[in-house]
Every structure is written in C-alpha cells, then in structure tokens.
Amino acid sequence: MRLKNFSLLFGAQIFKAFSEESRIRILHLIYNNKEMCISDLEHILEFTQTKTSRHLLYLKNSGILSTRKQDQWVFYYIKDEVFDIISQMFQFLNKDQTLKKDLDIHNTMYSNRELAVNKLEKKGWGVH
C-alpha cells in the first residue's frame, strides 16, 4: 500500500527522522538492502547496540520501519507506505561519501559472508 498523500504530522515525523545523521545512515542501508538486522547495522556503522536500538525504535515508532522475525533474528524494513518519499529523499543524497562508504562496507561484509558459506559447503558442513 502506497500513500497518495499524508498528513502534516506524518510528514513531520519523516522529516524529523532525516534530521539525525545516524538515522539517515540506518535508513539508507535498509533502503538499499531491502531489510537488515541490528547486528549487521552495528557492525557496518560501528554503533553500539544501545545507539542502534534507540534509532531503530525511533524509526519504528515514527511509522517508517516495520519488522519481521525469523528464528532469533529481527529484520527491519521500510514500510511500503513511506517507501516512495524515502526513495525520493535518497535521490538527493546519492553522492554522499559517508553513505557510499557504508554501502561499500556492507558489500564487503556480505561478500565475505558468502565466501565463508561457500567454503563451508565445499567442506560438506551444509550451512543453511
């Protein structure tokens, strides 16, 4: 479900979320990767668990993020209703060096994770 328009109050919540650099970095990673878990965000951004949790809770309470649980993991994703406006805002930030660096770290981390899984599978350890 996409919003065709939204209230001033809801718009203000979105703009407040973008008033904090840490929240922008978190949202940018989630936006580019569809969903992320807190431990990956902590590692990429070099934030403490407390700081990451505080910002994720703010974004969730603002109506921007939602979660899905898989086993012991909680994955955060951008709600469909706000995806368009978040996407438009990131168009203006697409050349920001900090955001590019965050994505580079994620891509390296993900690549290393995939290599490790492949190596374990070749040894017959059957990682899922």
C-alpha positions in Angstrom: 0.0 0.0 0.0 1.4 3.4 -1.1 0.2 6.6 0.4 -1.1 9.1 -2.2 -0.8 11.8 0.4 -0.3 12.0 4.1 -0.9 14.4 7.0 1.3 17.2 8.1 2.0 15.3 11.3 3.2 12.2 9.5 5.3 14.3 7.1 6.9 16.0 10.0 7.8 12.6 11.5 9.6 11.6 8.3 11.5 14.9 8.2 12.4 14.5 11.9 13.8 11.1 11.1 16.0 12.7 8.5 17.2 15.3 10.9 19.7 12.9 12.5 22.7 11.6 10.6 22.7 8.2 12.3 19.1 7.6 11.4 19.8 8.6 7.8 22.7 6.1 7.6 20.5 3.3 9.1 17.6 4.1 6.7 20.0 4.3 3.7 21.4 0.8 4.4 17.9 -0.6 4.9 16.6 1.1 1.8 19.4 -0.3 -0.4 19.3 -3.8 1.1 15.5 -4.1 1.5 15.9 -5.3 5.1 18.7 -5.6 7.7 19.2 -7.0 11.2 20.6 -4.9 14.1 23.9 -6.8 14.4 24.8 -6.0 10.7 23.9 -2.4 11.2 26.0 -2.2 14.3 29.0 -3.7 12.6 28.8 -1.6 9.4 28.1 1.7 11.2 30.3 1.0 14.2 27.5 1.9 16.6 26.9 0.4 20.0 23.9 -1.9 20.4 22.2 0.7 22.5 22.6 3.5 20.0 21.4 1.3 17.1 18.4 0.0 19.0 17.4 3.6 20.1 17.4 4.8 16.5 15.6 1.8 15.1 13.0 2.2 17.8 12.6 5.8 16.9 12.2 4.9 13.2 9.7 2.1 14.0 7.6 4.4 16.3 7.6 7.1 13.7 5.8 4.7 11.3 8.8 4.4 8.9 10.1 1.0 9.7 8.5 -2.3 10.4 10.0 -5.7 11.4 9.8 -9.4 10.7 11.1 -12.1 12.9 13.0 -15.1 11.6 14.2 -17.5 14.4 16.2 -15.3 16.8 16.7 -12.6 14.2 14.7 -9.4 13.8 14.9 -7.8 10.4 13.9 -4.2 9.8 12.4 -2.9 6.6 10.9 0.3 5.2 7.1 0.3 5.2 5.5 0.4 1.8 3.5 3.5 2.7 6.7 5.6 3.0 8.9 3.9 0.5 8.3 6.4 -2.2 9.1 9.5 -0.2 12.2 7.8 1.4 13.3 6.9 -2.1 12.9 10.5 -3.3 14.9 11.8 -0.4 17.8 9.5 -1.1 17.9 10.7 -4.7 19.3 13.9 -3.3 21.9 12.1 -1.1 23.1 9.6 -3.7 26.6 11.1 -4.0 27.2 11.4 -0.2 30.6 9.9 0.6 29.6 8.6 4.1 26.6 6.8 2.7 28.7 5.3 -0.2 31.3 4.1 2.4 28.5 2.4 4.4 27.3 0.6 1.3 30.9 -0.4 0.5 31.4 -1.9 4.0 28.1 -3.8 3.7 29.1 -5.1 0.2 32.5 -6.3 1.5 30.9 -7.9 4.6 28.2 -9.6 2.5 30.8 -10.8 0.0 33.0 -12.2 2.8 30.0 -13.9 4.4 29.1 -15.6 1.0 32.7 -16.8 0.5 32.7 -18.3 4.0 29.4 -20.1 3.4 30.6 -21.5 0.1 33.9 -22.7 1.7 31.9 -24.5 4.4 29.6 -26.1 1.9 32.5 -27.4 -0.1 33.8 -29.0 3.1 30.5 -30.7 3.4 29.3 -28.8 6.5 25.9 -28.0 5.0 25.4 -24.4 6.2 21.9 -23.0 5.7 
